Amino acid sequence: MVASHLLHESKSRGVRGMGSEIKVGPMRVLVTGGSGLVGKAIEHVVQQEGGKLEGEEWIFLSSKDADLVDVGQTRAVFEKYRPTHVIHLAAKVGGLYLHMRDNLHFLRDNLKINDNVLQTAHEMGVTRVVSCLSSCIFPDKTTYPIDETMIHNGSPHSSNFGYSHAKRMIDVQNRAYFQQYGHHYTAVIPTNVFGPYDNFNIENGHVLSALMNKTYKAKKEGTAVNVCGSGAPRRQFIYSLDLGRLIIWALREYEEIDPIIFSVGEEDEISIKEAMDLITKALDFKGKIHYDTTLSDGQMKKTASNAKLRRYLPDFPFTPLKEAIQMTCDWFVANYDIART
Ligand SMILES: NC(=O)c1ccc[n+]([C@@H]2O[C@H](COP(=O)([O-])OP(=O)(O)OC[C@H]3O[C@@H](n4cnc5c(N)ncnc54)[C@H](OP(=O)(O)O)[C@@H]3O)[C@@H](O)[C@H]2O)c1
């Protein structure tokens, strides 16, 4: 496994921070949003793939441990665990249609969560924070491929401007903490994530997982699948376990304050229609598929460049999409009772 090989290599080398040597371990890593799609993937890599090094402690939080919108609860949970490192994943997240209905709350809750986590990390002397941005925060009107330098170059798509502006402020805040205090707080920008423990809700889930649930339901009920929109928009999808491996690499090795895009290559971008083909094969669905073109497509594409990632990790092996969709569908069917539907 290349990722865990990288992790072990990083232990012997230490992580160099802008001129000074930062000792890697033993770390006490607090993962906010540890019960979600990405958090569960990191937990898997830490516990099952040798991602955790000797002497380290990893704590995975859910909203039950602390509501991070509340500064008092945020401070209390940091006091309890006294982390040296933080992976900040917690966010109010949702699918396209939920964002369109609720931009104000996506803005306010995420601004509060992010400020509470970053400021508390600062106050408690946390050495490194890796936060999670999203490729949907990039400007709507832009040139492609999008890269890390273009985050603030124009308004995000109107469908999710609340969430996007809150996420963009993490990057601004990271640079301010570095300028004022020299802190190494950085961010990663994944494209569309999917995998076990995703939100498979048909209304509010992410596109792939919602389509998996719709297709599974249609197969059971012998009906057609209704896909929202034309199926034409194109997306880069990243399997949650690949993302988990990359985030752990970033925590140990990535020295920049500027964010880094975590994505498969531009050549691996596929249309929703193509993704649907892979899902129907994985679930062995033989019924009809109807594309409802009266519904919004959202952004037609948001092709992101992974050139920076490839400069750091030229050989990182992304799981082939077909394989990752099959594993996610298998997980969903086997865990239907506990899956978020
Ligand atoms: N999924 C994607 O396609 C995608 C793409 C790009 C970036 N991201 C980013 O990746 C990160 C993780 O996303 P995900 O897909 O793993 O989301 P998810 O599965 O919905 O998980 C969200 C996590 O945040 C926690 N959370 C939500 N509100 C909270 C609050 N007020 N206080 C404390 N914890 C709270 C949830 O806890 P509970 O389980 O207790 O609710 C859960 O652990 C997010 O920052 C997201 O913006 C995701």
The ligand as a Tripos MOL2 file, in Angstrom:
@<TRIPOS>MOLECULE
LIG
   48    52     1     0     0
SMALL
NO_CHARGES

@<TRIPOS>ATOM
      1 N1        -18.7290   14.4620    0.4470 N.am      1 LIG1
      2 C1        -18.2070   15.2150   -0.5160 C.2       1 LIG1
      3 O1        -18.4510   15.0220   -1.7200 O.2       1 LIG1
      4 C2        -17.2470   16.3040   -0.1580 C.ar      1 LIG1
      5 C3        -16.5630   16.9380   -1.1870 C.ar      1 LIG1
      6 C4        -15.6720   17.9340   -0.8740 C.ar      1 LIG1
      7 C5        -15.4700   18.2950    0.4370 C.ar      1 LIG1
      8 N2        -16.1450   17.6790    1.4370 N.ar      1 LIG1
      9 C6        -15.8800   18.1170    2.8120 C.3       1 LIG1
     10 O2        -15.4370   17.0020    3.5610 O.3       1 LIG1
     11 C7        -15.8050   17.1690    4.9140 C.3       1 LIG1
     12 C8        -16.4900   15.9100    5.3990 C.3       1 LIG1
     13 O3        -17.6370   15.6940    4.6050 O.3       1 LIG1
     14 P1        -18.4520   14.3290    4.6120 P.3       1 LIG1
     15 O4        -18.8750   14.0900    3.2290 O.co2     1 LIG1
     16 O5        -17.6830   13.3090    5.3980 O.co2     1 LIG1
     17 O6        -19.7430   14.7830    5.4320 O.3       1 LIG1
     18 P2        -20.7740   13.8930    6.2810 P.3       1 LIG1
     19 O7        -20.6720   12.4670    5.9370 O.co2     1 LIG1
     20 O8        -22.1060   14.5530    6.1680 O.co2     1 LIG1
     21 O9        -20.2310   14.1180    7.7370 O.3       1 LIG1
     22 C9        -20.3120   15.3650    8.3380 C.3       1 LIG1
     23 C10       -19.6430   15.2570    9.6750 C.3       1 LIG1
     24 O10       -19.6900   16.5260   10.3130 O.3       1 LIG1
     25 C11       -20.2890   16.3530   11.6030 C.3       1 LIG1
     26 N3        -21.0140   17.5620   11.9430 N.ar      1 LIG1
     27 C12       -21.9820   18.1880   11.2040 C.ar      1 LIG1
     28 N4        -22.4420   19.2640   11.8910 N.ar      1 LIG1
     29 C13       -21.7530   19.3060   13.0500 C.ar      1 LIG1
     30 C14       -21.7740   20.1650   14.1840 C.ar      1 LIG1
     31 N5        -22.6160   21.2130   14.2540 N.pl3     1 LIG1
     32 N6        -20.9330   19.8900   15.2110 N.ar      1 LIG1
     33 C15       -20.1060   18.8370   15.1730 C.ar      1 LIG1
     34 N7        -20.0150   18.0020   14.1410 N.ar      1 LIG1
     35 C16       -20.8330   18.2230   13.0950 C.ar      1 LIG1
     36 C17       -21.2080   15.1490   11.4620 C.3       1 LIG1
     37 O11       -21.4860   14.5810   12.7420 O.3       1 LIG1
     38 P3        -22.8000   13.6160   12.9400 P.3       1 LIG1
     39 O12       -22.4550   12.3070   12.2790 O.co2     1 LIG1
     40 O13       -22.9330   13.5010   14.4020 O.co2     1 LIG1
     41 O14       -23.9380   14.3210   12.2590 O.co2     1 LIG1
     42 C18       -20.3290   14.2480   10.6040 C.3       1 LIG1
     43 O15       -19.3570   13.6080   11.3880 O.3       1 LIG1
     44 C19       -16.6940   18.4020    4.9720 C.3       1 LIG1
     45 O16       -15.9390   19.4940    5.4480 O.3       1 LIG1
     46 C20       -17.1060   18.6330    3.5390 C.3       1 LIG1
     47 O17       -17.3460   19.9720    3.2780 O.3       1 LIG1
     48 C21       -17.0250   16.6780    1.1690 C.ar      1 LIG1
@<TRIPOS>BOND
     1     1     2 1
     2     2     3 2
     3     2     4 1
     4     4     5 ar
     5     4    48 ar
     6     5     6 ar
     7     6     7 ar
     8     7     8 ar
     9     8     9 1
    10     8    48 ar
    11     9    10 1
    12     9    46 1
    13    10    11 1
    14    11    12 1
    15    11    44 1
    16    12    13 1
    17    13    14 1
    18    14    15 2
    19    14    16 1
    20    14    17 1
    21    17    18 1
    22    18    19 2
    23    18    20 1
    24    18    21 1
    25    21    22 1
    26    22    23 1
    27    23    24 1
    28    23    42 1
    29    24    25 1
    30    25    26 1
    31    25    36 1
    32    26    27 ar
    33    26    35 ar
    34    27    28 ar
    35    28    29 ar
    36    29    30 ar
    37    29    35 ar
    38    30    31 1
    39    30    32 ar
    40    32    33 ar
    41    33    34 ar
    42    34    35 ar
    43    36    37 1
    44    36    42 1
    45    37    38 1
    46    38    39 2
    47    38    40 1
    48    38    41 1
    49    42    43 1
    50    44    45 1
    51    44    46 1
    52    46    47 1
@<TRIPOS>SUBSTRUCTURE
     1 LIG1         1 GROUP 0 **** ****
